[in-house]
Amino acid sequence: MSQVKVTLPDGSNRGYEQGTTVKDVAFDIGSRLGRASIAGKVNGETVDVSYKIEEDVDLELITLGSDEGLDVYRHTAAHVLAQAVKRLYKDVKLAIGPTIDDGFYYDFDMAHRLSEDDFDKIEAEMKKIINEKNEIERKVVSKEEAIKVMKELGEDYKVELIEELEDKTVTLYTQGEFTDLCRGPHLPSTGKLKNNAFKLLNVAGAYWRGNENNKMLQRVYATAFYKKDDLEQYLERLEEAKKRDHRKLGKELDLFSIQEEGPGFPFFHPKGMILRNELVNFWKEEHRKAGYAEIKTPIILNQSLWQQSGHWDHYRDDMYFTKIDDGDYAVKPMNCPGGILVYKHKKHSYRELPIRMAELGLVHRHELSGALHGLMRVRNFTQDDAHIFCLPDQIKDELTGVIKLVDKIYSTFGFKYKVELSTKPEKAMGSDELWERAESALEEVIKDNDLDYKLNSGDGAFYGPKIDFHLEDCLGRTWQCGTIQLDFQMPERFDLIYVGSDGEDHRPVMIHRAILGSLERFMGILIEHYAGAFPTWLAPVQVQIIPITDNHLDYAYQVREELSNIGVRVEVDNRQEKVGYKIREAQVQQVPYMLIVGDNEVEEETVSVRHRREGDIGAVKVAKFKEDILEEIKNKE
């Protein structure tokens, strides 16, 4: 039998007989490693441990306990969930069951209406399947055979998926009596799952294939971990996240609402507008310092513009349309073409470049009703866009400038962040040469700025590769907000030019970038990050003055006027309630400072200061308090 060469991550080589499995190699390296291995990476592709090696390969072993292995682990847990539901309920048809961030889900078409009351029963059946230690068998069959198997099982959704596959063969996975269509890989046995480290979380409706014209299915969300302790920590974070839910806090703090008359279109209340405006003011000031000029472009533009830019091919299903004077127009889903038209309205010299144009542009996209989620997923939102038009030899400096601005803005809110480099997607405009040039430029500037990064292959924008910034909140959750996209395509499509030092026309390079991303979504993230307790500079009400009796109202209003005159947002609680009640109310509203005023304060021209976190600070002169709070606001502490 022929020999194959297996190259391991440390660069060492081992020879094996053709047909040796990944599992065999793992045990050959060491019995302990063999028992811990749950999958492998052959030439970069994740495979089962039963995978047979037929040619020379690079092999990396994936073990229990590894981050990469957790995806395989959860994928198997999804199949165990589906098997349990099939055992317990009649006429269940399976849809899809992928892994997602922090867990997995499975979609079911079934008569019984699932609720959290069913979870104990389903989890008990899942534990039984895990304890059965069913071997998980992978089988490669023809499309025709797979369709036959799924028709016999009554799995109509699986049949539809198989019929649309271009591959001639299909993989099926079987554990006990349960068979499912799946690419894999999976654990070698259900017994590799911990029966006390998984949890069903909630049920939601989900249209088949995300299309609201299709049937509504029942989606069960769940999670699984290697250890019970990890699960318990995750569940604690979930409970904390529920307390911080921006929709709940938005209502309690009277920041925003979503009305039935405008689903997906948020209404900002006076206090929410204060928060929003403070963010906008901060954004504008930092961009002014960084050399950006602010622009504003129309919300509605001619349909031909979107066809020229390429957005028509990629966004038209999510766009809103209208007719004006018998012409076809579209509500903008992006700001880029408007910024391009501003650049193009006159001829530019190389001496003017780089030109940095920033826009807080309102865009609209049609989101499915089931996908809407408070401020996190809406149908109209404000992108903090900017477009930089520069010379080719200015690319590196401009990208570095954006990275520094991202760092400045995120650090102000105390956010750490991670970086991803996303490369050419399947549906992309332009030549491979231009894409390689753009990807190399982005990778070089990431390294020059000493940023750790992850490669996200195939996830670039249709017009260029991008650097994505994933910020991390206080619960360890990550949110993709900032992005930098290098674009050689739009300047070509719109024939953008500048006059070079040689007097000839040349093509500028275009950089698209956003930092907050969606202003609405960023507000939602901030609400949850701070649990509504915004730093003083952002707080809608910065100071609440609490008079002990009506006899102290005049002094309270005098202090309010002094603070208001220096720009502090201040209110007087003049209700005829006990002081303790007023303090608790101010605490609930997350007001940073409460100033209690009574006889002593009136006589000594002081205020008794109480901080929402530190409690009573003591009496201070009004002038001193004014000085301190202004310093805190100025420094955005």
C-alpha positions in Angstrom: 0.0 0.0 0.0 1.2 3.5 -0.9 2.6 5.8 1.8 1.5 9.4 2.5 3.3 12.2 4.2 1.6 14.0 7.1 3.1 17.4 8.0 2.3 18.6 11.5 2.1 22.2 12.7 5.6 22.1 14.2 6.9 21.3 10.7 7.7 17.7 11.5 6.8 14.9 9.0 5.4 11.4 9.5 4.8 8.7 7.0 1.6 6.6 7.1 -0.2 4.1 4.9 -2.7 5.6 2.5 -6.2 5.5 4.1 -4.9 6.2 7.6 -7.5 8.2 9.6 -7.0 11.5 11.4 -7.8 9.5 14.6 -5.0 7.0 13.9 -2.5 9.8 13.5 -3.6 11.4 16.8 -3.2 8.1 18.7 0.2 7.5 17.0 1.4 10.9 18.3 0.2 10.1 21.8 -2.7 8.2 23.4 -3.7 11.2 25.5 -3.8 13.4 22.4 -5.7 10.7 20.5 -8.4 10.6 23.2 -8.7 14.4 23.2 -8.9 14.8 19.4 -12.4 15.4 18.1 -11.6 16.7 14.6 -8.7 17.7 12.4 -7.7 20.3 9.9 -6.5 18.8 6.6 -4.9 21.5 4.4 -6.9 24.1 6.3 -10.3 22.3 6.0 -11.9 21.0 9.1 -12.7 17.3 9.0 -13.9 14.4 11.2 -11.4 12.2 13.0 -12.7 9.4 10.8 -11.4 11.2 7.7 -9.1 9.0 5.6 -5.8 10.6 4.4 -5.2 9.5 0.8 -2.4 11.9 -0.2 0.3 14.1 1.4 -1.3 16.7 3.7 -0.7 19.3 6.3 -2.6 18.2 9.4 -3.6 20.1 12.6 -5.5 18.2 15.3 -8.5 19.9 17.0 -9.0 18.8 20.6 -11.6 18.9 23.3 -11.1 22.2 25.3 -9.9 24.2 22.3 -11.7 27.2 21.0 -11.9 25.7 17.5 -13.2 22.4 18.8 -16.1 24.2 20.6 -17.8 24.8 17.2 -17.6 21.1 16.4 -18.8 20.3 19.9 -21.8 22.6 19.6 -22.6 21.3 16.1 -23.0 17.8 17.6 -25.1 19.2 20.4 -27.5 20.7 17.8 -28.0 17.2 16.3 -28.7 15.8 19.8 -31.3 18.5 20.3 -33.0 17.6 17.0 -32.9 13.9 17.8 -34.5 14.5 21.2 -37.3 16.7 19.6 -37.9 14.0 17.0 -38.2 11.3 19.7 -40.6 13.3 21.9 -43.0 14.9 19.4 -45.0 13.6 16.4 -44.7 14.8 12.8 -41.5 16.9 13.4 -39.8 18.1 10.2 -36.2 19.4 10.5 -35.0 22.6 8.8 -31.5 23.8 9.7 -29.4 23.7 12.9 -26.2 25.7 12.7 -23.8 26.9 15.3 -23.8 30.6 16.1 -21.9 32.9 18.5 -22.1 31.4 22.0 -24.2 28.5 21.0 -26.5 27.0 18.3 -30.1 26.7 17.3 -32.4 24.3 15.4 -35.5 25.2 13.3 -38.5 22.8 13.5 -41.8 22.5 11.7 -44.2 20.8 14.1 -47.8 21.1 15.3 -46.9 21.3 19.0 -46.2 24.8 20.1 -42.9 24.7 21.9 -42.4 26.9 25.0 -39.9 27.0 27.8 -42.2 24.7 29.7 -41.0 21.9 27.4 -37.3 22.5 28.0 -36.9 20.2 31.0 -38.4 17.3 29.1 -36.3 17.9 26.0 -33.1 18.4 28.1 -33.8 15.1 29.9 -34.0 13.3 26.5 -30.8 15.0 25.3 -29.0 13.7 28.4 -30.3 10.2 27.7 -28.9 10.4 24.1 -25.6 11.7 25.4 -25.5 8.8 28.0 -26.2 6.3 25.2 -22.8 7.2 23.7 -24.1 6.7 20.2 -21.3 6.5 17.6 -21.7 9.2 15.0 -21.2 7.9 11.5 -20.5 10.0 8.4 -21.6 8.7 5.1 -21.0 10.2 1.6 -23.9 9.4 -0.8 -25.1 10.6 -4.2 -27.6 13.4 -4.4 -30.2 11.0 -5.6 -29.7 8.6 -2.7 -29.7 11.4 -0.2 -33.0 12.7 -1.6 -34.5 9.2 -1.3 -33.4 8.9 2.3 -34.8 12.2 3.3 -38.1 11.6 1.4 -38.5 8.3 3.3 -37.9 10.2 6.6 -40.5 12.8 5.5 -37.9 15.6 5.7 -39.2 18.0 3.1 -36.9 20.9 4.0 -33.8 18.7 3.7 -35.0 17.5 0.3 -35.3 21.1 -0.9 -31.8 21.9 0.3 -30.3 18.8 -1.3 -32.0 19.5 -4.7 -30.4 23.0 -4.8 -26.8 21.7 -4.1 -24.5 21.8 -7.0 -22.3 18.9 -5.6 -22.9 15.4 -6.9 -22.4 13.9 -3.5 -23.9 14.7 -0.1 -22.8 13.9 3.5 -25.3 12.3 6.0 -24.6 11.9 9.7 -26.2 9.1 11.7 -26.3 8.7 15.5 -28.6 5.9 16.7 -31.9 6.1 14.9 -31.3 9.7 13.9 -30.0 10.7 10.4 -29.4 14.3 9.3 -28.1 16.1 6.3 -24.9 17.9 7.3 -21.4 19.0 6.1 -20.0 18.3 9.5 -17.6 17.7 11.1 -19.0 16.2 14.3 -17.7 14.5 17.4 -17.0 10.8 17.1 -19.7 10.0 19.6 -22.6 11.7 21.5 -20.8 10.5 24.6 -18.2 13.2 24.1 -20.7 15.8 25.1 -21.0 16.7 28.8 -24.6 16.0 30.0 -24.5 18.8 32.6 -23.0 21.5 30.4 -25.7 22.4 27.9 -28.9 24.5 28.2 -31.9 25.3 26.1 -32.4 29.1 26.2 -35.5 30.3 24.4 -37.9 29.7 21.5 -38.5 32.2 18.7 -40.3 32.2 15.3 -38.2 32.1 12.2 -39.3 32.1 8.5 -37.9 29.2 6.5 -34.9 30.6 4.7 -35.5 34.0 6.2 -38.3 34.7 3.7 -41.5 36.1 5.2 -43.4 34.6 2.4 -42.4 31.1 3.6 -43.8 29.2 6.6 -43.0 30.3 10.1 -40.9 27.7 11.9 -40.0 27.3 15.6 -36.4 28.0 16.4 -35.0 26.7 19.6 -31.8 28.5 20.8 -29.4 26.7 23.0 -25.8 26.6 24.1 -23.2 24.0 25.2 -19.8 24.1 26.9 -17.0 21.8 27.8 -17.5 22.3 31.5 -20.5 23.0 33.8 -18.6 26.0 35.4 -18.3 27.6 31.9 -22.1 27.1 31.3 -23.0 28.6 34.7 -20.7 31.6 34.1 -22.4 32.1 30.7 -25.9 31.9 32.2 -24.9 34.5 34.8 -23.8 36.8 32.0 -27.1 36.2 30.2 -29.0 37.2 33.4 -26.8 40.3 33.6 -27.5 41.0 30.0 -31.2 40.8 30.6 -31.0 43.5 33.3 -29.0 45.6 30.8 -31.3 45.1 27.8 -31.4 48.4 26.1 -35.1 48.0 25.2 -36.0 47.7 28.9 -33.6 50.5 30.0 -34.7 52.7 27.1 -38.2 52.5 28.4 -37.3 53.0 32.1 -35.0 55.9 31.4 -37.4 57.4 28.8 -34.8 57.4 26.0 -36.6 56.0 23.0 -39.6 53.9 21.9 -40.6 51.8 19.0 -44.3 52.5 18.0 -46.7 50.2 16.2 -47.1 52.9 13.6 -43.4 52.7 12.6 -42.0 49.2 13.2 -38.2 49.4 12.9 -38.3 53.2 12.9 -37.2 54.4 16.4 -38.6 57.5 18.1 -36.1 59.3 20.3 -37.5 61.1 23.4 -36.0 64.3 24.8 -33.6 62.4 27.1 -32.6 60.1 24.3 -32.0 63.1 22.0 -29.6 64.6 24.7 -27.6 61.3 24.6 -27.7 61.3 20.8 -26.6 64.9 20.5 -23.8 64.5 22.9 -22.5 61.6 20.8 -22.9 63.6 17.6 -21.1 66.6 19.1 -18.2 64.4 20.3 -18.0 62.8 16.9 -18.0 66.1 15.0 -15.3 67.6 17.3 -13.0 64.6 16.9 -13.5 64.6 13.1 -12.9 68.3 12.9 -9.6 67.8 14.7 -8.7 65.0 12.3 -9.1 67.2 9.3 -12.6 66.1 8.0 -15.1 68.4 6.4 -18.7 67.5 7.1 -21.2 67.1 4.2 -24.9 66.1 3.9 -26.3 64.3 0.9 -29.9 63.6 -0.1 -31.9 60.6 1.2 -33.5 59.9 -2.2 -31.5 59.7 -5.4 -32.1 58.4 -8.9 -32.2 54.7 -9.4 -29.5 54.9 -12.1 -27.0 56.1 -9.5 -27.4 52.9 -7.5 -27.1 50.8 -10.6 -23.9 52.6 -11.5 -22.4 52.2 -8.0 -23.2 48.4 -7.9 -25.4 48.8 -4.9 -28.4 47.9 -7.1 -27.1 44.3 -7.6 -26.3 43.8 -3.9 -29.0 45.8 -2.0 -32.0 46.2 -4.2 -34.1 43.6 -2.3 -33.6 45.7 0.9 -34.2 49.1 -0.7 -37.2 51.4 -0.7 -38.4 52.9 -4.0 -40.5 55.8 -5.2 -41.4 57.7 -8.4 -40.7 61.4 -8.9 -41.9 63.0 -12.2 -42.2 59.6 -13.8 -38.6 58.8 -12.9 -37.5 55.9 -10.7 -35.8 56.8 -7.4 -34.5 54.9 -4.4 -34.1 55.8 -0.8 -30.4 55.4 0.0 -29.2 52.3 1.8 -25.6 53.7 1.8 -24.0 57.1 1.7 -21.1 56.4 -0.7 -22.6 57.5 -4.0 -23.7 60.8 -2.5 -20.2 61.4 -1.3 -18.8 60.5 -4.7 -21.0 63.1 -6.4 -19.8 65.8 -3.9 -16.2 65.0 -4.9 -17.1 64.9 -8.6 -18.8 68.3 -8.7 -15.5 70.0 -9.6 -12.1 69.1 -10.7 -9.4 68.5 -8.1 -5.7 69.0 -8.1 -3.3 66.6 -6.4 -2.4 69.4 -4.1 -5.9 69.2 -2.5 -5.7 65.5 -1.7 -6.3 63.9 0.6 -9.9 65.1 0.8 -11.7 63.7 3.9 -15.5 64.1 3.8 -17.6 62.9 6.8 -21.4 62.5 6.9 -23.9 61.5 9.5 -26.1 60.1 6.8 -29.6 58.7 7.4 -30.1 55.4 5.4 -33.0 53.0 5.1 -33.0 49.3 4.6 -35.9 46.9 4.6 -35.3 44.4 7.4 -37.7 41.5 8.0 -40.0 42.1 10.9 -38.7 39.1 12.7 -35.1 40.5 12.6 -36.0 43.8 14.2 -34.5 44.3 17.7 -34.8 47.6 19.5 -32.0 49.9 18.3 -29.7 47.1 17.4 -31.6 46.2 14.2 -33.8 48.9 12.7 -35.1 50.0 9.3 -33.6 53.5 9.3 -30.4 54.4 10.9 -27.6 57.0 10.8 -24.2 55.9 9.5 -21.2 57.8 10.7 -19.7 57.6 7.3 -16.6 59.2 5.9 -15.0 58.9 2.5 -11.4 59.8 1.9 -10.1 60.5 -1.6 -6.3 60.3 -1.7 -3.2 59.7 -3.8 -1.9 56.1 -4.0 1.2 57.1 -2.0 -1.1 58.6 0.7 -3.0 55.3 1.4 -0.8 54.1 4.3 -0.9 57.5 6.1 -4.7 57.8 5.7 -5.4 54.3 6.9 -3.1 54.9 9.9 -5.0 58.1 10.6 -8.3 56.3 10.6 -7.0 53.6 12.9 -5.8 56.3 15.4 -9.2 58.0 15.3 -11.0 54.7 15.9 -8.7 54.1 18.9 -9.3 57.6 20.3 -13.1 57.3 20.0 -13.4 53.7 21.4 -11.0 54.4 24.3 -13.2 57.4 25.3 -15.9 54.9 26.1 -13.6 52.4 27.7 -14.0 49.9 24.9 -11.3 47.3 24.0 -11.5 46.0 20.4 -10.3 43.3 18.1 -9.4 43.6 14.4 -10.4 41.4 11.4 -9.1 41.7 7.9 -11.8 40.6 5.5 -10.8 39.7 1.9 -12.5 39.3 -1.5 -16.0 37.8 -1.5 -17.4 35.5 -4.1 -19.5 38.3 -5.6 -17.0 41.1 -6.1 -16.2 43.9 -8.6 -12.9 44.4 -10.2 -9.8 42.4 -11.1 -7.8 40.0 -8.9 -4.8 42.3 -9.3 -6.6 45.3 -7.8 -8.0 43.2 -5.0 -4.5 41.8 -4.1 -3.1 45.3 -4.1 -5.8 46.5 -1.8 -5.6 43.5 0.6 -1.8 43.9 0.8 -2.1 47.6 1.7 -4.6 46.9 4.5 -2.5 44.0 5.9 0.6 46.1 5.8 -1.0 49.0 7.7 -2.4 46.6 10.4 1.1 45.3 11.0 2.7 48.7 11.0 0.3 49.8 13.7 1.1 46.7 15.8 -2.5 45.4 15.8 -3.2 41.7 16.3 -5.7 40.6 13.7 -7.7 37.7 12.5 -8.1 36.9 8.8 -11.8 36.7 7.7 -11.5 35.2 4.2 -14.2 36.1 1.7 -16.1 38.6 3.9 -15.0 41.9 2.2 -17.4 44.4 0.7 -18.3 43.8 -3.0 -16.0 46.8 -4.0 -13.0 46.2 -1.7 -11.4 44.4 1.3 -11.9 45.9 4.7 -10.6 46.1 8.3 -13.4 45.5 10.8 -13.2 46.6 14.4 -15.1 44.5 16.9 -15.4 46.3 20.2 -15.9 44.4 23.5 -18.3 45.6 26.1 -18.2 45.1 29.9 -19.9 41.7 29.6 -17.3 40.4 27.2 -19.7 40.6 24.2 -18.3 41.8 20.9 -20.0 44.1 18.4 -18.8 44.9 14.9 -19.0 48.7 14.6 -16.0 50.3 12.9 -14.8 49.4 9.4 -12.3 50.7 6.9 -12.7 49.7 3.3 -10.1 50.3 0.6 -11.8 50.9 -2.8 -10.3 51.0 -6.3 -13.6 50.1 -7.9 -15.9 53.2 -7.3 -13.4 55.7 -8.7 -13.4 53.6 -11.9 -17.1 53.3 -12.1 -17.7 57.0 -11.6 -14.6 58.1 -13.6 -13.2 60.1 -10.6 -10.0 62.0 -11.4 -7.5 64.5 -10.1 -4.9 66.5 -12.0 -1.5 65.3 -11.1 1.8 67.1 -10.9 2.4 66.2 -14.5 -0.8 68.0 -15.6 -2.5 64.7 -16.6 -5.7 63.2 -15.2 -5.2 60.4 -12.6 -7.5 58.1 -10.6 -7.8 58.7 -6.8 -8.1 55.9 -4.3 -11.2 55.9 -2.2 -11.4 54.9 1.4 -14.8 54.2 3.0 -14.9 54.2 6.8 -17.2 54.2 9.8 -16.4 54.2 13.5 -19.7 54.1 15.4 -21.2 52.2 12.5 -24.9 52.9 13.1 -25.5 55.7 15.6 -28.7 54.0 16.8 -27.0 50.7 17.3 -24.0 52.3 19.0 -26.5 54.0 21.4 -28.0 50.6 22.2 -24.6 49.2 22.9 -23.7 52.1 25.2 -27.0 51.7 27.1 -26.2 48.0 27.8 -22.5 48.6 28.4 -23.1 51.3 31.0 -26.4 49.6 32.2 -27.9 53.1 31.7 -25.4 54.7 34.1 -23.8 56.9 31.5 -20.7 58.9 32.4 -21.5 62.4 33.5 -20.7 64.0 30.1 -23.3 61.7 28.4 -26.0 61.6 31.1 -29.3 63.2 30.0 -29.7 64.6 33.5 -26.3 65.3 35.1 -27.5 66.7 38.4 -30.7 66.3 40.4 -31.3 68.9 43.2 -33.3 67.6 46.1 -34.7 70.2 48.5 -35.5 68.7 52.0 -38.7 70.8 52.3 -40.5 73.5 50.3 -38.7 76.1 52.4 -35.5 75.2 50.5 -37.0 75.4 47.0 -35.8 79.0 46.4 -32.2 78.0 47.2 -32.6 74.8 45.0 -33.7 76.9 42.0 -30.8 79.4 42.7 -28.3 76.5 42.5 -30.0 75.2 39.4 -29.6 78.5 37.7 -25.9 78.7 38.5 -25.3 75.2 37.2 -27.5 75.7 34.1 -25.7 78.9 33.2 -22.4 76.9 32.9 -24.0 74.3 30.7 -24.8 71.5 33.3 -28.0 69.6 32.7 -29.8 70.0 36.0 -33.3 69.4 37.4 -35.0 70.2 40.7 -37.2 67.5 42.3 -39.9 69.8 43.7 -42.4 67.0 44.5 -43.8 66.7 48.0 -42.2 63.4 48.7 -39.7 62.2 51.3 -36.0 62.8 50.6 -35.2 59.1 50.7 -37.8 58.4 48.0 -36.5 61.2 45.8 -32.9 59.9 46.2 -34.1 56.3 45.2 -35.9 57.8 42.2 -32.8 59.6 41.1 -30.7 56.5 41.6 -33.1 54.5 39.4 -32.9 57.2 36.7 -29.0 56.8 37.0 -28.5 60.5 37.7 -24.7 60.9 38.4 -25.1 63.6 41.1 -27.8 64.4 43.7 -27.5 67.6 45.6 -29.4 67.6 48.8 -30.2 71.1 50.2 -31.6 72.0 53.6 -31.1 74.6 56.3 -27.4 74.1 56.7 -26.7 74.3 53.0 -28.8 77.5 52.6 -27.0 79.1 55.5 -23.5 78.1 54.4 -24.1 78.3 50.6 -23.1 74.7 50.1 -24.7 71.5 48.7 -24.6 68.1 50.2 -23.3 65.9 47.4 -24.4 62.3 46.8 -22.9 60.2 43.9 -25.0 57.4 42.4 -22.2 54.9 43.0 -20.1 56.3 45.9 -23.0 57.5 48.0 -22.7 60.5 50.3 -19.6 62.6 49.5 -20.3 65.4 51.9 -21.0 69.2 51.8 -19.1 71.4 49.4 -19.3 75.0 48.3 -21.4 75.5 45.2 -18.4 77.1 43.4 -16.3 74.0 44.2 -18.9 71.6 42.9 -19.3 73.7 39.7 -15.5 73.6 39.2 -15.3 69.8 39.7 -18.2 68.8 37.5 -17.0 71.0 34.7 -13.6 69.3 34.8 -15.2 65.9 34.8 -17.4 66.7 31.8 -14.5 68.3 29.9 -12.2 65.3 30.4 -15.1 62.8 29.6 -14.1 60.8 32.7 
